[in-house]
Amino acid sequence: MTVYLDMDGVLADFFGGIEIKYGVDHWKSIQDREIKFKELANTNFFHTLPIFREDRGPRRAGASISCEIIRFVNKISDGDWGICTSPLRGDTMNSAYWKRRWLEDKHYMPPLVENLIITSNKHKYAWNAITRKPNILIDDKPDNIKRWTEAGGIGIRFQTNEDDLEEYLFVELEKAIERARTFEFKNKV
């Protein structure tokens, strides 16, 4: 069983980065958002994303919530964790490169490099075929969680700038790990 963390919305403040890039107070106030998101292609945008801080905002100093998440996940999973993040649509290689650079620079790379997964098909990693145990995904997008659980994994919908770390994420992750560890594969004959 591996615990996978999404990058954008869980460790990296994607929308905070959008707000900084376009000089707006809220990303939803951006006109022609789809065009603006396409403009991110072939840039280093993902390398510039802020981490989540204690004050829940990217512009002020404080303890890193992103770092707290990784520390807790590393401890509770006995080091069996990774990153499972999606590339920017139409910019797979470039955005994957800059996401990896961001993770390296922040010292957020998983212990095993093969547990860094950048894919639009996260659900393909919901199941560990060797241990026959479900993997766990922490992600801010409900659709990713739905597809993950439908593929047999355990999903936790969590958005760092909206949800509570200790009272929600840590509690849900402890429950999910217990479920995964006690899971028994039943071969249908």
C-alpha positions in Angstrom: 0.0 0.0 0.0 1.3 3.4 -1.0 -0.1 6.8 0.0 0.0 9.2 -3.0 -0.3 12.9 -2.6 -1.6 15.2 -5.4 0.6 18.2 -5.9 -1.7 21.1 -7.0 -4.2 22.0 -4.3 -2.6 19.7 -1.7 1.1 20.6 -1.6 1.4 23.5 -4.1 -1.0 26.4 -4.1 -1.9 26.3 -7.8 -4.7 28.9 -7.6 -2.6 31.1 -5.4 0.0 30.9 -8.1 -2.6 31.9 -10.7 -3.6 34.9 -8.6 0.0 36.0 -8.3 0.7 35.5 -12.0 -2.3 37.5 -13.1 -2.4 40.0 -10.3 -5.9 39.3 -9.1 -7.4 38.7 -5.6 -9.2 35.6 -6.6 -8.5 33.3 -9.6 -12.2 33.2 -10.5 -12.1 36.9 -11.3 -9.8 36.2 -14.3 -11.5 36.8 -17.6 -11.1 34.1 -20.3 -9.7 31.6 -17.7 -9.4 28.8 -20.3 -7.2 31.0 -22.5 -5.1 32.1 -19.5 -4.6 28.4 -18.4 -3.5 27.5 -21.9 -0.9 30.4 -21.7 0.8 28.4 -19.0 2.0 25.9 -21.5 5.8 25.9 -22.3 6.5 28.1 -19.2 8.0 27.3 -15.9 4.8 28.2 -14.1 4.7 25.0 -12.0 8.2 25.8 -10.7 7.0 29.1 -9.3 4.0 27.8 -7.3 3.9 28.8 -3.6 3.6 26.2 -0.9 0.7 26.3 1.6 1.7 28.2 4.8 0.2 28.3 8.3 -1.8 31.5 7.6 -3.4 29.6 4.6 -2.0 32.2 2.2 1.1 32.2 0.0 2.1 35.8 0.5 3.0 35.7 4.3 5.7 33.8 6.1 4.8 31.0 8.5 5.2 27.3 9.0 4.7 25.2 5.9 1.5 23.2 6.0 2.9 21.4 2.9 5.9 20.2 4.9 3.6 19.1 7.7 1.6 17.0 5.3 4.6 15.2 3.9 6.1 14.6 7.4 2.9 13.0 8.6 2.4 10.9 5.5 6.0 9.7 5.6 5.6 8.7 9.3 2.2 7.0 9.1 3.0 5.2 5.9 6.5 4.0 7.1 8.0 5.8 4.2 5.8 4.2 1.5 4.4 7.4 -0.1 4.6 9.1 -3.4 3.3 12.0 -5.6 0.6 11.4 -8.1 -0.1 14.6 -10.0 -1.6 15.5 -13.4 0.3 17.4 -16.1 -1.1 20.5 -17.7 -3.3 19.4 -20.6 -1.4 19.8 -23.9 1.9 20.4 -22.1 2.7 17.1 -20.6 6.5 17.0 -20.9 7.2 20.6 -20.0 4.8 20.7 -17.0 6.1 17.4 -15.8 9.6 18.7 -15.9 8.8 21.8 -13.9 6.6 19.9 -11.4 9.6 17.6 -10.7 11.9 20.6 -10.3 9.5 22.2 -7.8 9.4 19.0 -5.8 13.2 18.6 -5.8 13.7 22.3 -4.8 11.2 22.0 -1.9 12.7 18.7 -0.8 9.3 17.0 -1.3 10.5 14.2 -3.6 9.2 10.8 -2.4 11.9 8.3 -1.1 11.6 6.2 -4.2 11.7 8.1 -7.5 9.4 5.5 -9.1 6.7 6.8 -6.7 6.7 10.1 -8.6 3.9 9.7 -11.0 2.8 12.4 -13.4 -0.2 11.2 -15.3 -3.7 12.1 -16.5 -4.8 8.6 -15.5 -4.2 8.5 -11.8 -6.8 5.7 -11.3 -4.3 3.3 -12.9 -2.3 3.4 -9.7 -5.2 2.8 -7.3 -4.2 -0.8 -6.8 -1.0 -2.6 -5.9 -0.9 -5.7 -8.0 2.0 -7.2 -6.0 0.6 -6.8 -2.4 -3.1 -6.9 -3.6 -3.8 -4.0 -1.4 -5.5 -0.7 -2.4 -3.3 2.4 -2.6 -4.5 5.7 -1.1 -4.8 9.0 -2.9 -5.1 12.4 -1.3 -6.4 14.8 -3.9 -8.4 18.1 -4.1 -10.5 17.1 -7.2 -13.6 15.1 -6.5 -13.5 13.5 -10.0 -10.0 12.1 -9.4 -11.2 10.6 -6.1 -14.2 9.1 -7.8 -12.2 7.4 -10.5 -9.6 6.3 -8.0 -12.2 4.6 -5.7 -14.0 3.1 -8.7 -10.6 1.5 -9.7 -10.3 -0.1 -6.2 -8.2 2.5 -4.3 -9.0 4.5 -1.2 -9.5 8.2 -1.8 -9.4 11.2 0.5 -10.7 14.5 -1.0 -8.6 17.2 0.6 -7.9 20.8 -0.4 -5.3 22.4 1.8 -6.6 26.0 1.7 -10.1 24.8 2.7 -9.9 21.7 4.9 -8.4 21.2 8.4 -5.1 19.4 8.6 -5.3 17.7 12.0 -9.0 17.3 12.5 -9.8 16.1 9.0 -6.8 14.9 6.9 -4.8 13.2 9.6 -7.8 11.5 11.0 -9.1 10.3 7.6 -5.6 9.1 6.6 -5.3 7.0 9.7 -8.6 5.4 9.0 -7.7 4.8 5.3 -4.3 3.2 6.2 -6.1 0.9 8.7 -8.6 -0.1 6.0 -5.8 -0.7 3.4 -3.7 -2.7 5.9 -6.6 -5.0 6.9 -7.9 -5.3 3.3 -8.1 -8.9 2.1 -8.3 -9.6 -1.6 -11.1 -11.9 -2.5 -10.5 -13.7 -5.7 -13.8 -14.2 -7.5 -14.1 -17.7 -8.9 
